[in-house]
Amino acid sequence: MAHSSVPAGTTPFVNQLRTPGAPLVLAGEGEATIAFRVQFLDAWDAIAVVASPRESVATVKARALAVLAPDVQYPDDVLVKLRGHEVRDERRALADAGVLDGSTLLLHFRKRRPLK
């Protein structure tokens, strides 16, 4: 399946779904960016992110968890998935991991946590 780039100045539809408020920006002024969303499965909440394709997956995960689940004590217990597959090396740049305009990074706990 081919993925296409989104025209400048537009927001991919997937990023408009359940992503209230301003996007999390992880790019410098004038730097090339990609727009995507990060969803925390356990909270069923998501945020829009605009980041440099060179930003690491780990940085995006940490910044997204700070917004979506600030009470998570052990971020290493949370995995990142893209298109159903775990991103095993979170040090990789977003572009190298395959993140494109309109992608969704899914965060969830490696092991199910008991309900309280």
Backbone as CSV, one residue per row, in Angstrom:
resi,resn,N_x,N_y,N_z,CA_x,CA_y,CA_z,C_x,C_y,C_z
1,MET,0.846,-1.164,0.000,0.000,0.000,0.000,0.895,1.232,0.000
2,ALA,0.686,2.139,-0.921,1.493,3.346,-1.029,0.974,4.407,-0.074
3,HIS,1.913,5.135,0.503,1.562,6.246,1.379,1.961,7.521,0.675
4,SER,1.098,8.510,0.697,1.424,9.763,0.041,1.612,10.853,1.080
5,SER,2.330,11.876,0.663,2.571,13.015,1.534,1.348,13.916,1.538
6,VAL,1.142,14.611,2.624,0.019,15.529,2.765,0.489,16.913,2.329
7,PRO,-0.314,17.639,1.535,0.095,18.980,1.111,0.388,19.878,2.302
8,ALA,1.370,20.759,2.126,1.752,21.686,3.193,0.547,22.503,3.644
9,GLY,0.460,22.729,4.945,-0.617,23.547,5.493,-1.892,22.789,5.770
10,THR,-1.922,21.483,5.512,-3.118,20.697,5.803,-2.787,19.668,6.874
11,THR,-3.808,19.225,7.568,-3.640,18.219,8.608,-4.259,16.920,8.126
12,PRO,-3.498,15.812,8.155,-4.088,14.535,7.768,-5.324,14.236,8.609
13,PHE,-6.330,13.655,7.989,-7.593,13.376,8.660,-7.390,12.573,9.938
14,VAL,-6.506,11.586,9.906,-6.295,10.739,11.075,-5.837,11.568,12.273
15,ASN,-5.146,12.679,12.037,-4.667,13.508,13.134,-5.763,14.378,13.728
16,GLN,-6.876,14.510,13.054,-7.980,15.309,13.552,-8.898,14.502,14.476
17,LEU,-8.778,13.201,14.459,-9.637,12.325,15.247,-9.185,12.270,16.696
18,ARG,-10.037,12.713,17.604,-9.771,12.643,19.043,-8.419,13.207,19.427
19,THR,-8.035,14.296,18.823,-6.785,14.944,19.196,-7.078,16.409,19.509
20,PRO,-7.720,16.659,20.641,-8.085,18.030,20.981,-6.860,18.878,21.301
21,GLY,-7.019,20.162,21.129,-5.951,21.091,21.486,-4.871,21.186,20.435
22,ALA,-3.893,21.988,20.754,-2.771,22.207,19.851,-1.885,20.964,19.796
23,PRO,-1.253,20.734,18.654,-0.369,19.571,18.554,0.904,19.750,19.377
24,LEU,1.503,18.654,19.745,2.803,18.634,20.387,3.834,18.857,19.279
25,VAL,4.608,19.916,19.370,5.569,20.262,18.321,6.969,19.886,18.775
26,LEU,7.622,19.043,17.968,8.977,18.584,18.253,9.869,18.852,17.049
27,ALA,9.905,20.099,16.644,10.720,20.498,15.493,11.085,21.960,15.636
28,GLY,12.214,22.319,15.069,12.649,23.701,15.100,11.978,24.517,14.009
29,GLU,12.043,25.820,14.151,11.471,26.753,13.178,12.061,26.485,11.797
30,GLY,11.187,26.322,10.796,11.614,26.123,9.418,12.096,24.726,9.085
31,GLU,12.096,23.843,10.058,12.547,22.470,9.842,11.450,21.653,9.163
32,ALA,11.827,20.716,8.311,10.862,19.817,7.686,10.156,19.026,8.782
33,THR,8.856,18.783,8.627,8.089,18.076,9.655,7.182,17.018,9.056
34,ILE,6.755,16.106,9.906,5.691,15.163,9.604,4.636,15.314,10.695
35,ALA,3.390,15.142,10.318,2.270,15.252,11.258,1.660,13.864,11.439
36,PHE,1.527,13.447,12.687,0.970,12.125,12.986,0.306,12.206,14.353
37,ARG,-0.253,11.112,14.805,-0.866,11.091,16.124,-0.262,9.989,16.952
38,VAL,-0.322,10.176,18.258,0.119,9.164,19.207,-1.079,8.860,20.077
39,GLN,-1.418,7.573,20.165,-2.566,7.155,20.962,-2.093,6.225,22.064
40,PHE,-2.552,6.499,23.292,-2.250,5.643,24.437,-3.446,4.722,24.635
41,LEU,-3.261,3.481,24.287,-4.352,2.512,24.253,-5.076,2.405,25.587
42,ASP,-4.353,2.375,26.682,-4.971,2.170,27.986,-5.903,3.310,28.381
43,ALA,-5.662,4.506,27.848,-6.500,5.656,28.187,-7.469,6.011,27.068
44,TRP,-7.327,5.380,25.904,-8.141,5.705,24.737,-8.086,7.199,24.437
45,ASP,-6.908,7.751,24.596,-6.718,9.161,24.347,-5.580,9.320,23.353
46,ALA,-5.578,10.433,22.626,-4.558,10.648,21.601,-4.195,12.116,21.521
47,ILE,-3.005,12.357,20.991,-2.572,13.729,20.723,-2.002,13.801,19.316
48,ALA,-2.127,14.961,18.705,-1.488,15.216,17.415,-0.050,15.624,17.692
49,VAL,0.848,15.207,16.824,2.262,15.533,16.965,2.772,16.044,15.626
50,VAL,3.550,17.105,15.669,4.257,17.613,14.498,5.728,17.564,14.876
51,ALA,6.502,16.751,14.163,7.887,16.520,14.559,8.801,16.456,13.349
52,SER,10.061,16.660,13.610,11.086,16.467,12.594,11.175,14.984,12.288
53,PRO,11.321,14.602,11.032,11.490,13.178,10.713,12.744,12.587,11.357
54,ARG,13.670,13.458,11.791,14.914,13.006,12.421,14.762,12.813,13.931
55,GLU,13.620,13.219,14.493,13.394,13.052,15.940,13.311,11.570,16.257
56,SER,13.792,11.166,17.427,13.770,9.749,17.780,12.377,9.322,18.250
57,VAL,12.088,8.059,18.050,10.837,7.473,18.535,10.793,7.581,20.057
58,ALA,11.933,7.394,20.719,11.992,7.469,22.181,11.595,8.845,22.705
59,THR,12.042,9.892,22.029,11.683,11.248,22.448,10.200,11.486,22.295
60,VAL,9.633,11.050,21.172,8.195,11.204,20.948,7.426,10.431,22.012
61,LYS,7.848,9.219,22.299,7.181,8.403,23.316,7.207,9.103,24.673
62,ALA,8.371,9.588,25.074,8.505,10.245,26.376,7.637,11.495,26.466
63,ARG,7.658,12.314,25.433,6.881,13.554,25.455,5.383,13.262,25.399
64,ALA,4.979,12.246,24.632,3.565,11.881,24.543,3.070,11.305,25.870
65,LEU,3.885,10.461,26.509,3.488,9.908,27.807,3.346,11.004,28.857
66,ALA,4.178,12.028,28.781,4.089,13.140,29.730,2.741,13.842,29.626
67,VAL,2.165,13.828,28.427,0.856,14.461,28.217,-0.280,13.472,28.474
68,LEU,-0.174,12.279,27.914,-1.276,11.314,27.938,-1.355,10.494,29.232
69,ALA,-0.218,10.228,29.842,-0.198,9.365,31.035,0.955,9.773,31.941
70,PRO,0.867,10.955,32.531,1.979,11.438,33.350,2.261,10.590,34.590
71,ASP,1.340,9.720,34.970,1.534,8.879,36.148,2.267,7.572,35.851
72,VAL,2.643,7.328,34.596,3.381,6.111,34.253,4.766,6.197,34.875
73,GLN,5.062,5.264,35.784,6.330,5.299,36.514,7.481,4.694,35.730
74,TYR,7.203,3.724,34.890,8.248,3.005,34.174,7.968,3.040,32.669
75,PRO,8.440,4.082,31.983,8.195,4.205,30.536,8.695,3.004,29.730
76,ASP,9.699,2.291,30.239,10.186,1.110,29.518,9.149,-0.003,29.485
77,ASP,8.148,0.061,30.364,7.068,-0.921,30.350,6.042,-0.631,29.246
78,VAL,6.189,0.508,28.589,5.271,0.912,27.516,5.966,0.698,26.186
79,LEU,5.299,-0.007,25.284,5.880,-0.220,23.965,5.204,0.671,22.935
80,VAL,5.891,0.843,21.806,5.411,1.668,20.709,5.158,0.755,19.520
81,LYS,3.977,0.890,18.925,3.659,0.120,17.722,3.341,1.058,16.571
82,LEU,3.751,0.650,15.396,3.447,1.351,14.153,2.936,0.316,13.172
83,ARG,1.740,0.535,12.664,1.098,-0.407,11.734,1.076,-1.840,12.282
84,GLY,0.838,-1.965,13.602,0.676,-3.275,14.222,1.956,-3.965,14.644
85,HIS,3.108,-3.343,14.376,4.387,-3.960,14.722,5.119,-3.111,15.744
86,GLU,5.734,-3.766,16.699,6.493,-3.039,17.710,7.717,-2.374,17.089
87,VAL,7.959,-1.136,17.481,9.198,-0.452,17.110,10.212,-0.861,18.177
88,ARG,11.057,-1.799,17.852,11.953,-2.384,18.860,13.113,-1.468,19.227
89,ASP,13.615,-0.702,18.276,14.716,0.216,18.558,14.166,1.633,18.573
90,GLU,13.815,2.105,19.757,13.197,3.419,19.894,14.202,4.554,19.708
91,ARG,15.478,4.226,19.563,16.483,5.255,19.283,16.451,5.679,17.815
92,ARG,15.760,4.911,17.003,15.677,5.214,15.567,14.917,6.510,15.330
93,ALA,15.288,7.186,14.257,14.559,8.386,13.846,13.172,7.974,13.371
94,LEU,12.215,8.880,13.494,10.849,8.602,13.045,10.828,8.123,11.598
95,ALA,11.530,8.840,10.716,11.540,8.464,9.293,12.117,7.071,9.098
96,ASP,13.181,6.740,9.820,13.801,5.417,9.697,12.886,4.312,10.223
97,ALA,12.030,4.649,11.172,11.081,3.674,11.719,9.860,3.509,10.809
98,GLY,9.691,4.416,9.835,8.577,4.311,8.899,7.406,5.225,9.190
99,VAL,7.568,6.175,10.107,6.488,7.108,10.440,6.340,8.113,9.298
100,LEU,5.109,8.259,8.813,4.784,9.172,7.719,3.702,10.142,8.155
101,ASP,3.449,11.167,7.341,2.298,12.040,7.587,1.055,11.174,7.700
102,GLY,0.286,11.367,8.755,-0.959,10.624,8.931,-0.808,9.306,9.665
103,SER,0.408,8.925,10.032,0.612,7.678,10.778,0.038,7.803,12.188
104,THR,-0.144,6.653,12.828,-0.511,6.613,14.240,0.486,5.733,14.965
105,LEU,1.094,6.283,16.003,1.926,5.488,16.902,1.044,5.098,18.074
106,LEU,0.991,3.819,18.359,0.157,3.300,19.435,1.050,2.928,20.609
107,LEU,0.738,3.473,21.773,1.476,3.158,22.995,0.610,2.263,23.865
108,HIS,1.191,1.216,24.404,0.465,0.423,25.406,1.435,-0.386,26.239
109,PHE,0.952,-0.820,27.398,1.792,-1.571,28.320,2.142,-2.931,27.733
110,ARG,3.375,-3.360,27.989,3.825,-4.672,27.507,2.993,-5.795,28.127
111,LYS,2.674,-5.660,29.393,1.864,-6.658,30.091,0.603,-5.981,30.563
112,ARG,-0.475,-6.704,30.525,-1.748,-6.141,30.983,-1.665,-5.878,32.482
113,ARG,-2.180,-4.734,32.862,-2.185,-4.363,34.278,-3.544,-4.731,34.874
114,PRO,-3.551,-5.183,36.143,-4.829,-5.542,36.768,-5.691,-4.293,36.974
115,LEU,-6.989,-4.487,36.842,-7.922,-3.390,37.090,-8.043,-3.163,38.585
116,LYS,-8.201,-1.911,38.959,-8.334,-1.605,40.387,-9.781,-1.405,40.726
